[in-house]
């Protein structure tokens, strides 16, 4: 049975024909964090099922969004990565995520999986690359008990799951407050004042953090 199509000469309809099936964009989201083995993807997407994951990956390869490669020894593992078109798709998804976060997330329900690296993809997309020139810092986030960090290395920004070994700045905040800051409903200054946002690190690194991710305007403007 072939894939269903909307049958419309419309870029949105054709994009949904390509990547609109269940789980497809979540696979793309996880590949945005870097090369992933099949087992890594399966572990990070509870509920997808092995055969469905294999089908979705095969499709993403066929349409040029993902590709397989072989890591050199000692890893010597087959991994999946995003192609140039796949990276462009991630950039296109960021505004959709930013739209959905304040409208749809609400409070986390019991049993819902959450990983701190997911919202950090949106923050990383807003990097000021000019401000990041010659910056080499690591910013660690704890969101609802989940850890991830942003690694800035002279224009390049990587979102890395898990805690950092030696972070220059540490950020601790609950996800609803993180979303409220991002949507402009909560000022960073207010979140710091009432203890909802905990920010620690060298003052110079903190200043670079605000500058690199264009957060300065959120301190005074609500």
matplotlib code that plots the C-alpha trace (Angstrom):
import matplotlib.pyplot as plt

x = [0.0, 1.5, 1.9, -1.2, -1.1, -3.2, -3.1, -2.7, -0.3, 0.6, 4.0, 2.5, 0.5, 3.5, 5.7, 3.1, 3.1, 6.8, 7.2, 3.7, 3.3, 3.4, 6.9, 8.7, 9.4, 10.3, 13.0, 14.2, 14.2, 16.4, 18.8, 19.2, 21.1, 23.8, 24.5, 22.4, 22.5, 19.4, 19.3, 19.7, 16.7, 14.7, 15.5, 14.7, 11.3, 9.5, 6.4, 7.5, 8.2, 11.2, 9.6, 8.0, 11.3, 13.0, 10.3, 10.5, 14.3, 14.2, 11.8, 13.9, 16.9, 14.9, 13.8, 17.2, 16.5, 18.7, 21.7, 23.6, 27.3, 29.8, 31.8, 35.5, 37.0, 36.8, 33.1, 32.7, 28.9, 26.4, 24.7, 22.0, 22.6, 20.7, 21.6, 21.7, 18.0, 17.4, 19.1, 17.1, 13.9, 14.9, 15.3, 11.8, 10.4, 11.7, 9.0, 6.3, 7.8, 7.9, 4.3, 3.2, 5.1, 3.1, -0.2, -0.1, 2.4, 0.7, 1.7, 3.5, 1.2, 2.1, 4.0, 5.0, 8.6, 10.7, 14.3, 16.0, 17.7, 14.4, 13.6, 17.3, 17.0, 14.9, 17.3, 20.2, 18.4, 18.2, 22.0, 23.6, 26.5, 28.2, 28.1, 29.3, 32.5, 35.5, 33.2, 34.0, 31.6, 29.5, 26.0, 24.4, 20.6, 18.6, 14.9, 12.5, 15.4, 16.6, 20.1, 21.4, 24.0, 24.8, 28.4, 29.4, 32.6, 33.2, 29.9, 29.0, 26.4, 25.7, 23.0, 24.3, 22.2, 23.2, 25.2, 28.4, 31.8, 32.9, 30.1, 30.9, 27.2, 24.6, 20.9, 18.1, 14.4, 11.1, 9.9, 6.7, 8.8, 11.3, 8.4, 7.0, 10.4, 10.6, 7.1, 7.7, 5.2, 7.9, 10.9, 14.2, 14.8, 11.5, 12.3, 15.7, 14.2, 11.6, 13.9, 12.2, 15.4, 18.8, 21.8, 25.4, 28.8, 31.5, 29.9, 31.7, 30.4, 26.9, 27.1, 28.2, 25.3, 22.8, 24.5, 25.0, 21.4, 19.8, 18.4, 19.3, 16.0, 14.2, 15.7, 13.8, 11.1, 8.1]
y = [0.0, 3.3, 6.4, 8.6, 12.1, 15.2, 15.6, 19.3, 21.6, 23.4, 23.5, 22.9, 19.9, 18.4, 18.9, 17.1, 14.3, 14.0, 14.3, 14.5, 10.9, 10.0, 10.0, 11.3, 14.8, 13.5, 11.4, 14.6, 16.4, 13.8, 13.6, 17.4, 16.6, 14.8, 11.4, 8.6, 4.9, 3.0, 1.8, 5.4, 6.5, 3.6, 4.4, 8.1, 7.5, 5.1, 3.7, 3.9, 0.2, -1.3, -1.9, 1.5, 3.2, 1.3, 2.3, 5.9, 6.0, 4.3, 6.9, 9.8, 8.4, 7.9, 11.6, 12.9, 14.2, 11.6, 9.6, 6.6, 6.6, 4.5, 5.9, 5.1, 2.7, 2.3, 3.1, 1.4, 1.9, 2.8, 6.1, 8.3, 12.0, 14.8, 15.9, 19.6, 19.4, 17.8, 20.6, 23.1, 21.3, 21.6, 25.4, 25.5, 23.6, 26.0, 28.6, 25.9, 24.7, 28.3, 28.7, 25.5, 25.8, 28.6, 27.4, 23.7, 22.5, 23.5, 21.4, 18.2, 15.2, 12.0, 9.6, 12.2, 11.9, 15.0, 15.7, 19.1, 19.0, 19.4, 23.0, 23.9, 23.3, 26.4, 28.5, 27.3, 28.4, 32.0, 32.3, 35.6, 34.2, 37.5, 37.7, 34.1, 34.8, 33.8, 32.6, 29.2, 28.5, 25.7, 26.5, 23.8, 23.6, 21.7, 21.7, 19.8, 17.5, 16.8, 18.0, 19.2, 21.8, 24.2, 24.2, 27.4, 27.2, 30.3, 30.6, 26.9, 25.9, 22.3, 21.0, 18.1, 15.8, 15.3, 17.5, 19.2, 18.4, 22.0, 24.4, 28.1, 28.9, 26.7, 27.5, 25.8, 26.5, 24.7, 24.1, 26.3, 29.2, 28.6, 28.7, 31.9, 33.6, 32.6, 33.8, 37.1, 36.5, 36.4, 38.8, 37.2, 39.8, 38.8, 35.1, 35.7, 37.9, 35.4, 32.3, 30.7, 31.1, 30.1, 31.4, 30.7, 31.2, 33.7, 37.2, 37.4, 34.1, 35.0, 38.3, 36.3, 33.9, 36.7, 38.3, 35.2, 34.0, 37.5, 37.4, 40.9, 42.4, 39.9, 41.2, 44.5, 44.0, 41.8]
z = [0.0, -1.1, 1.0, 1.0, -0.5, -0.1, -3.8, -3.6, -5.5, -2.3, -0.6, 2.8, 1.6, -0.2, 2.9, 5.0, 2.3, 2.9, 6.7, 8.2, 9.3, 13.0, 14.6, 11.5, 12.8, 16.3, 14.6, 12.9, 16.2, 17.8, 14.9, 15.2, 18.4, 16.4, 15.0, 16.5, 16.4, 15.7, 19.3, 20.5, 18.5, 19.7, 23.3, 22.9, 21.3, 23.7, 22.0, 18.4, 17.9, 16.0, 12.7, 12.5, 13.3, 10.6, 8.1, 9.0, 8.8, 5.4, 4.2, 5.6, 3.7, 0.5, 0.5, 1.4, 4.9, 6.7, 5.8, 7.2, 7.9, 9.7, 12.7, 12.7, 15.3, 18.2, 17.9, 14.5, 14.6, 12.0, 12.8, 11.2, 10.6, 9.1, 5.6, 4.6, 3.7, 7.1, 9.0, 7.0, 8.0, 11.7, 11.2, 9.7, 12.6, 15.3, 14.8, 15.0, 18.3, 19.6, 18.6, 20.4, 23.6, 25.3, 23.9, 24.2, 26.8, 30.1, 33.0, 32.3, 32.6, 34.5, 32.3, 29.6, 28.6, 28.8, 27.9, 28.6, 25.2, 23.3, 24.3, 24.1, 20.3, 20.1, 22.2, 20.1, 16.9, 18.2, 18.6, 17.5, 15.5, 15.4, 19.2, 19.4, 17.5, 19.6, 22.4, 23.8, 26.7, 28.0, 29.5, 31.5, 32.0, 34.6, 33.5, 35.7, 36.8, 33.3, 32.2, 28.9, 27.9, 25.1, 23.8, 22.0, 20.0, 17.8, 15.9, 16.3, 18.9, 19.8, 22.0, 24.1, 26.3, 29.9, 32.4, 31.4, 33.0, 33.6, 32.8, 32.6, 33.5, 35.1, 34.7, 36.8, 36.1, 35.8, 32.2, 32.6, 33.7, 30.9, 28.4, 30.0, 29.6, 26.0, 25.3, 27.0, 29.8, 32.5, 32.8, 33.5, 36.3, 38.0, 37.7, 39.3, 42.0, 43.2, 42.9, 39.9, 37.9, 39.3, 37.4, 38.5, 36.9, 36.2, 35.6, 32.2, 31.1, 32.2, 30.2, 27.2, 27.6, 27.5, 24.5, 22.5, 22.9, 22.5, 26.0, 27.2, 26.1, 28.2, 31.4, 31.4, 28.9, 29.8]

ax = plt.figure().add_subplot(projection="3d")
ax.plot(x, y, z, "-o")
ax.set_aspect("equal")
plt.show()
